[in-house]
Amino acid sequence: MAKKRPQTKAKRPQSTDGARVAGAEGNVPVVGAREPCPCGSGRRYKACHGRAAAHAATELVQRPFEGLPGECDWVALRELVPAATVELKLREGIVPDGVPSVTLATVLPMAWPALRRDDGSVLLGLQNDTASGDLSRDLADTLQRALTAEPGSPVKGRRAPSDSPRLQDLLDPEGAFEPVVHSGFEFWVPEVENATPEVTASLERANAAAIPTVKLRGVDAAYWCETPDKNHLRWVMPYPEEQLLDALARLQSAGQSGLGEGTRLVGSFRAHGLTVPVWDLPSTMSAEDVEKPAAEFTERLTAALASDAPLTAEERRARGGLTNRQVTLS
């Protein structure tokens, strides 16, 4: 059994000061946990002002992309899509001179969090591990550092200060979010033949692992993908989870949850506060083939979402099956 910590240690005045200085005022820089605290106390950062920063870092933001245009597509690009890019529009006055464009990318070479290209443009990686519980804040911190990085250099990851801006503070709320899905990662470098050996090797590994993926045109945030045995449709939906599961259960019970012959709604997963239903599709069913059935399903789902009638016994059983097959990714 672990020994109890003495009360005198828990009541040290500096723990209160640490929360105040690192949180409200933000004038103590964030450093490595084992490094000396910048406040000059002589203690390691994790035992001094790092206490408040660590507390802030563990507070999970369930929907980090909430309020951003295209929240569902943000989730899809973070969790589902191997290779895609989106041109980002930042709020007026944030982009410095010499940065012609800012592009979000699912993955960057060597898993860099961000890259400032030789021409000054910025690539921001989305699928990187982050140090805090607020993905939006971590990405915004990386983006801000990339905007002022030297051209031709990558940006390293770090734990974002707890009072730093979030993506919602930096991106234009009226800007469109229009993902472009790629078959590979050649968008990393303007001229592949001139890439360094490290980037070339990283490109080859990434291309070998990429699952062919297509974004449907007729519905929002639905992505078809091809695997060796069968194809799938993974569809990020913005509706409250309980309401959506009820609606899917109504359709499942009525035999209306499929997307055509040979298709099956197999379950769903949670990602960044949203629910993502998943369908198995025949290996012969292309992304183009599923466009019309998906649009027709949208109409059935809209009607089911509008119903507030109690679930029948059969619908409750269907809902239980969907819930039992639900997993949480983030």
Stockholm file with secondary structure:
# STOCKHOLM 1.0

chainA/1-330         MAKKRPQTKAKRPQSTDGARVAGAEGNVPVVGAREPCPCGSGRRYKACHGRAAAHAATELVQRPFEGLPGECDWVALRELVPAATVELKLREGIVPDGVPSVTLATVLPMAWPALRRDDGSVLLGLQNDTASGDLSRDLADTLQRALTAEPGSPVKGRRAPSDSPRLQDLLDPEGAFEPVVHSGFEFWVPEVENATPEVTASLERANAAAIPTVKLRGVDAAYWCETPDKNHLRWVMPYPEEQLLDALARLQSAGQSGLGEGTRLVGSFRAHGLTVPVWDLPSTMSAEDVEKPAAEFTERLTAALASDAPLTAEERRARGGLTNRQVTLS
#=GR chainA/1-330 SS CCCCCCHHHHTCHHHHHHHIIIIIICCSCCCCTTSBCTTSSSSBGGGTTHHHHHHHHTSCCSCTTTTSTTHHHHHHHHHTCSSEEEECCBCTTTSCTTCCCEEEESCCGGGCSEEECTTSCEEEESSSCCSSSCHHHHHHHHHHHHHTSCTTEEECCCCCCTTSCCHHHHBCTTSCCCCEECSSSGGGCSCGGGCCHHHHHHHHHHHHHCCCEEECSSSTTEEEEECSSCEEEEECBCSCHHHHHHHHHHHHHTTCCCSSTTCEEEEEEEETTEEEEEEEECTTCCHHHHHHHHHHHHHHHHHHHHCCSCCCHHHHHHHHHHHHTEEECC
#=GC SS_cons         CCCCCCHHHHTCHHHHHHHIIIIIICCSCCCCTTSBCTTSSSSBGGGTTHHHHHHHHTSCCSCTTTTSTTHHHHHHHHHTCSSEEEECCBCTTTSCTTCCCEEEESCCGGGCSEEECTTSCEEEESSSCCSSSCHHHHHHHHHHHHHTSCTTEEECCCCCCTTSCCHHHHBCTTSCCCCEECSSSGGGCSCGGGCCHHHHHHHHHHHHHCCCEEECSSSTTEEEEECSSCEEEEECBCSCHHHHHHHHHHHHHTTCCCSSTTCEEEEEEEETTEEEEEEEECTTCCHHHHHHHHHHHHHHHHHHHHCCSCCCHHHHHHHHHHHHTEEECC
//
